[in-house]
Amino acid sequence: QVPFATPDEINAAVASAKAAFKTWKSTPLAARMRIMLRFQALIRENLPRIAAVLTNEQGKTLADAEGDIIRGLEVVEHACSIGSLQMGEFAENVAGGVDTYTLRQPIGVCAGITPFNFPAMIPLWMFPMAIACGNTFVLKPSEQDPMSTMELVALALQAGVPAGVLNVVHGGKEVVDAICTHPDIVAVSFVGSTEVGTHVYNLAGQHGKRVQSMMGAKNHAVIMPDANKEHTLNALVGAAFGAAGQRCMATSVGVFVGAAKDWLPDVVARARLLKVNAGVQPGTDVGPVISPRAKARVESLIASGVAEGAELLLDGRGISVPGYERGNFVGPTVFGGVKAHMQIYTQEIFGPVLITLNVATLDEAIALINANPFGNGVGLFTQSGAVARKFQSEIDVGQVGINVPIPVPVPFFSFTGSRGSKLGDLGPYGKQVVQFYTQTKTVTARWFDDNTVNTGVNTTISLR
């Protein structure tokens, strides 16, 4: 059970963050770095315990839960370099005796709204970089699985994050709207569904806040006939059905070019071998989806695919897991013969469903993907450097994997989903997020002493 915050509690959290900002913004960089160093060490020390909590509340396998935490930990480790990341620039003598330099200063109380599918990784994408930059933070984790997030927040406080710098509120739409409209919150970061993300971006933007909103996706994998078959099939099946398909970067569409379509039976055969069970059980490949409502939606979309004429090659509906008969299980599902107008192609299913299409050429594959409104991620499987170079140049998707099924970049780079998958111009980690969480102040300075020659009054805009 989750205690939804009242309006007074939300105001108290924001007031706490606002008060703490007065001193935290002036805390030396080295002190902030040391807290991040202690935090990452505590996460490593407690990783197995938090992974167990995550699996029990969210349903993903223990191995995937550990991966969830580790991918977030990478951002914490990057935050340990804030001394370099938050540096400004300096140019000497840009005009006669004039120097220009920039300062990257914290902006105030920031907020984050995180989804159910990565209750460790996404919060760790947000608050460590925000507070390392000198801001204070109000975090609203998903009400469906907040416990592992709370474990991480407790470790952050144990690492030395001062009182008021990091605050948590729980709730649904009312709390989201309160965050988006609160006059003392200056920036909002969101990861989640397209519907909610669009609402957050518009509402927070209308109330004068910086907003970054990472939203839905329909990620394609293009399989060329010359690809390494074993690597490609394993990568495709893993990326489609891992985490029960509940990843914004899941590969949910396979596009087989030319003779590669003959590999589809092998995809089905591999998918059929995956073990569906509770995430806490050893050997599980596919755990449950998050809720009865999510299960019903996934099964409804599978039914729509059948009704619209797609070929159901593997049906994951109706699975019962012994000991977990009331579980929200959907098994790996594979469709062939999908057309671009079908609901299973136009909508994000967010379940263990792989749909496949056949095209004759690489150009057709590129045109198909570029016509899709989403732009989170795309993969290409080939052994041709020329094909890969053409693809990465012409594809209109923010994150491209070459023989990599889930091209989420390491934190030295920025998450760069695009088009219908992202609102806002800056990503949630890497160098871009330092820009998001700081204000660049440019200083142009000239110093005079008693021996400086007086050049008289200058009524132009030039420096001399």
TAJODA-V800807 format. One record per residue. N is the residue number from 1. RES is the residue in one letter. PSI is psi in degrees with one decimal (NA if undefined). OMEGA is omega in whole degrees, -180 to 180 (* if undefined). D_LAST is the distance of its C-alpha to the last C-alpha in Angstrom with 2 decimals. Layout:
N_RES_PSI_OMEGA_D_LAST / N_RES_PSI_OMEGA_D_LAST
This chain:
1_Q_142.9_-176_67.07 / 2_V_127.2_178_63.53 / 3_P_106.2_179_62.77 / 4_F_133.2_-176_60.55 / 5_A_141.0_174_58.02 / 6_T_164.7_176_58.52 / 7_P_-39.3_180_55.68 / 8_D_-38.3_180_55.80 / 9_E_-37.6_177_55.53 / 10_I_-45.7_179_52.52 / 11_N_-37.9_179_50.81 / 12_A_-39.7_178_51.75 / 13_A_-44.2_-180_50.26 / 14_V_-40.0_178_46.94 / 15_A_-38.6_178_46.95 / 16_S_-43.7_179_47.65 / 17_A_-39.5_-180_44.70 / 18_K_-41.2_179_42.39 / 19_A_-41.4_-178_43.50 / 20_A_-29.3_-178_43.17 / 21_F_-29.8_-176_39.60 / 22_K_-35.4_180_38.45 / 23_T_-35.2_-177_39.27 / 24_W_-35.7_-178_39.33 / 25_K_-23.9_-179_35.64 / 26_S_2.7_178_34.87 / 27_T_131.8_-177_37.51 / 28_P_147.2_178_36.09 / 29_L_-42.8_-178_35.76 / 30_A_-36.4_179_38.38 / 31_A_-40.7_178_40.86 / 32_R_-39.9_179_40.47 / 33_M_-41.5_-178_40.92 / 34_R_-36.1_177_44.08 / 35_I_-42.4_179_45.57 / 36_M_-37.0_178_45.04 / 37_L_-43.0_178_46.67 / 38_R_-37.8_-179_49.65 / 39_F_-45.9_-179_49.84 / 40_Q_-34.0_178_50.09 / 41_A_-39.5_179_52.76 / 42_L_-37.0_178_54.76 / 43_I_-45.1_179_54.64 / 44_R_-42.6_-178_56.03 / 45_E_-35.1_-175_58.69 / 46_N_9.5_-174_59.80 / 47_L_-48.7_-179_59.34 / 48_P_-39.7_-179_63.10 / 49_R_-45.0_-179_63.84 / 50_I_-35.8_177_61.06 / 51_A_-38.8_178_62.00 / 52_A_-41.4_177_65.56 / 53_V_-45.4_-178_64.39 / 54_L_-45.2_-180_62.27 / 55_T_-42.9_-179_65.20 / 56_N_-34.0_-177_67.61 / 57_E_-25.6_-175_65.49 / 58_Q_-33.1_175_63.82 / 59_G_-15.2_-179_66.45 / 60_K_161.5_-178_64.55 / 61_T_159.9_179_66.08 / 62_L_-41.0_179_65.42 / 63_A_-40.8_180_63.66 / 64_D_-34.7_177_61.40 / 65_A_-42.1_177_60.77 / 66_E_-39.8_176_59.65 / 67_G_-38.7_176_57.36 / 68_D_-48.2_-178_55.95 / 69_I_-42.5_-176_55.05 / 70_I_-40.6_179_53.78 / 71_R_-31.1_173_51.32 / 72_G_-37.5_179_49.92 / 73_L_-34.8_179_50.00 / 74_E_-36.1_179_47.67 / 75_V_-37.9_176_44.96 / 76_V_-42.8_178_45.66 / 77_E_-38.3_177_45.29 / 78_H_-35.0_178_41.93 / 79_A_-22.5_176_40.90 / 80_C_-15.0_178_41.61 / 81_S_20.1_-174_38.43 / 82_I_-26.0_178_36.24 / 83_G_-34.8_176_34.25 / 84_S_-38.8_-174_32.90 / 85_L_-31.0_-175_32.99 / 86_Q_10.4_178_30.87 / 87_M_144.8_172_28.01 / 88_G_-163.8_-179_24.50 / 89_E_157.9_-179_21.73 / 90_F_131.4_174_18.87 / 91_A_121.1_-178_15.96 / 92_E_139.9_171_14.25 / 93_N_49.3_177_10.75 / 94_V_-23.0_170_9.82 / 95_A_-176.4_-175_6.15 / 96_G_104.5_179_5.53 / 97_G_15.3_-176_8.41 / 98_V_130.4_174_8.59 / 99_D_147.1_176_12.10 / 100_T_135.0_179_13.93 / 101_Y_160.4_-180_17.68 / 102_T_149.3_174_20.67 / 103_L_139.6_174_23.79 / 104_R_105.0_-173_27.17 / 105_Q_146.3_179_29.05 / 106_P_156.4_-171_32.65 / 107_I_-19.8_178_33.34 / 108_G_-142.4_-179_36.68 / 109_V_119.2_179_40.30 / 110_C_161.7_-178_40.98 / 111_A_152.9_178_44.34 / 112_G_139.8_178_46.30 / 113_I_117.6_-169_49.39 / 114_T_157.3_-174_51.35 / 115_P_172.3_-178_54.33 / 116_F_-23.9_-167_57.85 / 117_N_-23.0_176_57.75 / 118_F_76.1_-175_55.44 / 119_P_-7.8_174_55.87 / 120_A_-52.0_-173_54.34 / 121_M_-49.5_-173_51.74 / 122_I_-45.1_173_49.89 / 123_P_-37.0_179_49.53 / 124_L_-19.1_170_48.27 / 125_W_-26.9_-169_45.68 / 126_M_-71.3_-166_44.37 / 127_F_-32.0_180_44.59 / 128_P_-45.5_180_43.81 / 129_M_-36.7_-179_40.35 / 130_A_-47.8_-177_39.66 / 131_I_-27.5_175_40.64 / 132_A_-30.4_177_39.13 / 133_C_-3.7_178_35.73 / 134_G_6.5_178_36.46 / 135_N_169.6_168_38.02 / 136_T_165.0_-166_41.55 / 137_F_141.9_171_44.03 / 138_V_119.7_-175_47.03 / 139_L_130.4_171_49.20 / 140_K_100.0_177_51.95 / 141_P_166.8_176_54.12 / 142_S_135.2_178_56.70 / 143_E_-10.5_-179_59.72 / 144_Q_-25.0_-179_61.93 / 145_D_69.1_-175_61.18 / 146_P_-5.8_-168_59.01 / 147_M_-41.1_179_60.83 / 148_S_-33.2_174_59.05 / 149_T_-43.6_-180_55.70 / 150_M_-35.4_176_56.93 / 151_E_-41.7_-180_57.98 / 152_L_-38.9_177_54.45 / 153_V_-40.9_178_52.97 / 154_A_-38.8_178_55.49 / 155_L_-36.6_178_54.37 / 156_A_-41.7_177_50.71 / 157_L_-39.8_177_51.75 / 158_Q_-32.2_180_53.85 / 159_A_-15.3_177_50.84 / 160_G_5.7_175_49.05 / 161_V_122.1_-174_47.21 / 162_P_158.8_177_47.23 / 163_A_134.8_178_49.21 / 164_G_-19.1_-178_47.51 / 165_V_-36.0_-180_44.97 / 166_L_121.6_-176_47.36 / 167_N_150.5_-180_49.80 / 168_V_133.8_170_52.40 / 169_V_144.9_180_54.01 / 170_H_155.1_176_56.80 / 171_G_-174.0_179_57.83 / 172_G_-138.8_-174_57.89 / 173_K_-38.2_-178_56.24 / 174_E_-39.3_179_56.08 / 175_V_-39.9_176_54.06 / 176_V_-47.7_-179_51.77 / 177_D_-36.5_178_51.12 / 178_A_-39.0_177_50.55 / 179_I_-43.6_-176_47.87 / 180_C_-23.6_-175_46.17 / 181_T_-4.7_-175_46.16 / 182_H_129.1_-174_45.64 / 183_P_-19.4_-177_42.69 / 184_D_-0.5_175_41.72 / 185_I_128.4_-173_41.57 / 186_V_-18.3_-178_38.15 / 187_A_142.4_-179_39.01 / 188_V_129.6_175_42.27 / 189_S_132.7_-176_43.35 / 190_F_140.8_168_46.59 / 191_V_128.4_-180_48.90 / 192_G_-151.6_-175_52.15 / 193_S_158.3_-180_53.87 / 194_T_-41.5_-178_52.23 / 195_E_-50.1_-179_53.86 / 196_V_-38.7_-179_52.68 / 197_G_-39.7_178_49.27 / 198_T_-41.0_178_48.58 / 199_H_-46.6_-180_49.75 / 200_V_-46.0_-178_47.53 / 201_Y_-45.7_-178_44.43 / 202_N_-46.1_-176_45.04 / 203_L_-47.2_-180_46.12 / 204_A_-38.5_179_43.42 / 205_G_-39.0_178_40.73 / 206_Q_-21.3_179_42.07 / 207_H_23.4_167_41.64 / 208_G_23.2_-177_37.94 / 209_K_153.0_166_38.29 / 210_R_137.3_-178_36.87 / 211_V_137.0_166_39.87 / 212_Q_130.1_-174_40.97 / 213_S_108.9_177_44.49 / 214_M_123.7_-166_46.40 / 215_M_-148.5_-171_49.58 / 216_G_177.0_-175_52.58 / 217_A_162.2_168_53.15 / 218_K_85.5_-170_55.58 / 219_N_131.0_-178_54.89 / 220_H_151.7_167_56.44 / 221_A_122.8_179_57.59 / 222_V_123.6_-177_58.14 / 223_I_112.9_178_60.95 / 224_M_152.9_-178_61.22 / 225_P_-22.2_-178_64.61 / 226_D_1.9_-177_63.30 / 227_A_156.4_173_62.07 / 228_N_112.3_-168_63.67 / 229_K_-50.2_-175_66.42 / 230_E_-46.4_179_67.20 / 231_H_-43.9_-176_63.59 / 232_T_-47.1_-178_62.78 / 233_L_-42.8_179_65.80 / 234_N_-41.5_180_65.32 / 235_A_-43.0_-178_61.63 / 236_L_-46.6_-179_62.37 / 237_V_-42.1_179_65.20 / 238_G_-42.0_-178_63.32 / 239_A_-25.5_-180_60.22 / 240_A_-39.0_-170_62.35 / 241_F_-10.3_175_64.73 / 242_G_145.6_-178_62.97 / 243_A_27.4_-178_62.41 / 244_A_30.8_179_64.89 / 245_G_7.3_-175_62.16 / 246_Q_55.9_176_60.19 / 247_R_138.3_175_56.80 / 248_C_-14.6_177_53.93 / 249_M_12.3_178_53.53 / 250_A_143.4_174_57.26 / 251_T_105.6_-175_58.28 / 252_S_-6.8_-179_60.42 / 253_V_123.3_172_60.68 / 254_G_125.0_179_62.00 / 255_V_107.5_-176_61.41 / 256_F_123.0_-176_63.85 / 257_V_125.2_176_63.10 / 258_G_-129.1_-175_66.12 / 259_A_-11.5_178_68.75 / 260_A_-18.5_179_66.93 / 261_K_-21.6_179_68.82 / 262_D_-10.8_-180_71.88 / 263_W_-8.7_-174_70.32 / 264_L_-41.9_176_70.61 / 265_P_-32.1_177_74.07 / 266_D_-35.0_176_72.65 / 267_V_-47.1_-180_69.97 / 268_V_-42.7_-179_72.73 / 269_A_-42.1_179_74.84 / 270_R_-41.5_180_72.08 / 271_A_-36.2_-178_71.25 / 272_R_-26.2_-177_74.93 / 273_L_-12.1_-178_75.08 / 274_L_139.4_-177_72.42 / 275_K_122.5_177_73.94 / 276_V_122.9_-179_73.40 / 277_N_177.2_174_73.91 / 278_A_143.6_-177_72.40 / 279_G_-26.8_-179_69.21 / 280_V_-11.8_-178_70.82 / 281_Q_133.1_179_73.58 / 282_P_143.7_177_73.21 / 283_G_1.1_180_72.79 / 284_T_134.4_175_71.37 / 285_D_-39.0_-176_69.11 / 286_V_115.6_177_68.66 / 287_G_-169.0_-179_68.78 / 288_P_160.8_167_69.09 / 289_V_172.8_-162_66.60 / 290_I_-28.2_-172_65.22 / 291_S_163.9_174_67.65 / 292_P_-37.4_180_70.66 / 293_R_-41.5_179_68.37 / 294_A_-41.1_178_66.29 / 295_K_-45.6_-180_69.52 / 296_A_-38.8_-180_70.86 / 297_R_-44.0_180_67.71 / 298_V_-45.5_-179_67.72 / 299_E_-33.0_177_71.42 / 300_S_-40.2_179_70.97 / 301_L_-35.4_175_68.39 / 302_I_-44.2_178_70.72 / 303_A_-37.0_179_73.44 / 304_S_-35.2_177_71.19 / 305_G_-42.4_177_70.59 / 306_V_-45.0_-178_74.32 / 307_A_-32.0_-178_74.86 / 308_E_0.3_172_72.29 / 309_G_6.9_175_73.96 / 310_A_156.0_-178_71.97 / 311_E_114.0_-179_74.16 / 312_L_100.8_-175_74.48 / 313_L_-26.7_178_74.93 / 314_L_122.2_-174_74.80 / 315_D_117.1_-178_75.36 / 316_G_8.0_179_74.10 / 317_R_156.8_173_75.59 / 318_G_17.8_-180_78.53 / 319_I_134.2_175_77.92 / 320_S_125.5_-179_79.64 / 321_V_120.6_-179_78.79 / 322_P_130.3_-179_81.72 / 323_G_-15.0_-180_80.97 / 324_Y_47.1_-173_78.04 / 325_E_-23.0_179_79.89 / 326_R_9.3_-178_77.64 / 327_G_159.3_-176_74.47 / 328_N_60.7_-172_71.87 / 329_F_133.6_167_72.48 / 330_V_126.1_-179_71.64 / 331_G_168.3_176_72.36 / 332_P_132.8_-177_70.43 / 333_T_134.7_-178_70.71 / 334_V_130.5_175_70.07 / 335_F_141.2_169_70.05 / 336_G_166.5_176_70.41 / 337_G_30.9_-178_70.16 / 338_V_143.7_176_67.40 / 339_K_155.0_-172_65.81 / 340_A_-16.6_-179_62.33 / 341_H_-9.5_-175_63.74 / 342_M_148.8_-179_65.70 / 343_Q_-36.3_-179_64.75 / 344_I_-15.2_174_64.84 / 345_Y_-39.2_-174_61.98 / 346_T_-23.0_-178_59.94 / 347_Q_148.9_173_60.11 / 348_E_117.6_-176_59.00 / 349_I_-38.5_179_62.35 / 350_F_48.2_177_61.08 / 351_G_179.5_-176_64.34 / 352_P_64.2_-177_66.04 / 353_V_122.3_175_66.28 / 354_L_122.3_175_65.24 / 355_I_146.4_-175_65.40 / 356_T_145.5_177_65.49 / 357_L_152.8_178_64.94 / 358_N_133.2_175_65.78 / 359_V_161.9_-176_63.68 / 360_A_-31.2_-173_64.29 / 361_T_164.4_175_60.86 / 362_L_-38.9_179_57.50 / 363_D_-39.6_177_55.92 / 364_E_-40.3_179_58.28 / 365_A_-44.1_179_57.36 / 366_I_-43.8_-180_53.62 / 367_A_-41.1_178_54.26 / 368_L_-48.5_-176_56.45 / 369_I_-41.2_-179_53.91 / 370_N_-22.2_178_50.96 / 371_A_-15.5_178_53.12 / 372_N_138.5_-175_53.67 / 373_P_-21.1_-177_51.34 / 374_F_156.7_-179_50.73 / 375_G_39.0_-176_48.26 / 376_N_-57.2_-178_48.64 / 377_G_158.7_178_50.07 / 378_V_149.5_178_52.02 / 379_G_151.8_175_53.87 / 380_L_131.7_178_55.02 / 381_F_114.4_-176_57.89 / 382_T_163.5_171_58.19 / 383_Q_13.0_-179_58.46 / 384_S_118.8_176_56.47 / 385_G_-35.0_180_52.84 / 386_A_-42.4_178_52.42 / 387_V_-43.5_-180_53.79 / 388_A_-41.2_-179_51.58 / 389_R_-41.1_177_48.42 / 390_K_-43.4_-177_49.36 / 391_F_-49.9_-177_50.17 / 392_Q_-24.3_179_46.99 / 393_S_-39.3_-171_44.95 / 394_E_-17.0_-177_46.91 / 395_I_137.1_-178_48.00 / 396_D_63.4_179_46.16 / 397_V_140.8_-171_46.68 / 398_G_-28.4_-176_44.14 / 399_Q_121.2_-172_46.11 / 400_V_131.4_174_48.14 / 401_G_128.7_174_50.81 / 402_I_107.5_-173_52.19 / 403_N_24.8_175_55.65 / 404_V_119.5_-171_54.40 / 405_P_-31.6_-179_56.04 / 406_I_90.0_-170_53.76 / 407_P_55.6_174_50.17 / 408_V_119.2_-174_48.63 / 409_P_156.0_173_45.73 / 410_V_159.6_-172_45.41 / 411_P_-9.6_175_42.82 / 412_F_-22.9_175_40.25 / 413_F_179.2_-178_39.84 / 414_S_148.5_173_39.86 / 415_F_123.0_-168_42.80 / 416_T_41.4_171_41.88 / 417_G_155.7_-172_44.70 / 418_S_179.8_178_43.83 / 419_R_-127.2_-175_45.05 / 420_G_-4.3_179_47.99 / 421_S_-1.6_-174_47.95 / 422_K_134.4_169_44.57 / 423_L_134.7_-172_42.60 / 424_G_157.8_-172_39.01 / 425_D_-1.9_-176_36.41 / 426_L_141.0_-177_36.52 / 427_G_171.3_-172_39.51 / 428_P_-5.3_173_41.48 / 429_Y_-176.7_-177_40.69 / 430_G_-163.2_-177_38.58 / 431_K_-33.5_-178_34.81 / 432_Q_-37.3_-176_34.81 / 433_V_-23.5_174_36.52 / 434_V_-38.5_174_33.90 / 435_Q_-40.7_-178_31.50 / 436_F_-39.7_-174_34.26 / 437_Y_7.9_177_34.87 / 438_T_158.0_173_31.30 / 439_Q_125.1_177_28.30 / 440_T_121.3_177_24.98 / 441_K_124.2_-178_22.35 / 442_T_126.5_-178_18.72 / 443_V_126.6_173_16.57 / 444_T_119.7_-169_12.80 / 445_A_141.1_172_12.40 / 446_R_136.4_-179_10.49 / 447_W_139.4_179_12.94 / 448_F_145.5_167_13.21 / 449_D_-179.0_-173_16.27 / 450_D_-17.0_-179_17.95 / 451_N_0.7_-179_16.78 / 452_T_134.6_180_12.99 / 453_V_130.8_179_11.86 / 454_N_118.9_-179_11.28 / 455_T_3.0_177_8.63 / 456_G_-174.7_-178_10.66 / 457_V_133.1_178_10.86 / 458_N_112.8_-178_8.44 / 459_T_8.5_176_11.16 / 460_T_176.6_179_9.77 / 461_I_0.3_-178_9.55 / 462_S_156.1_174_6.39 / 463_L_130.8_178_3.81 / 464_R_NA_*_0.00
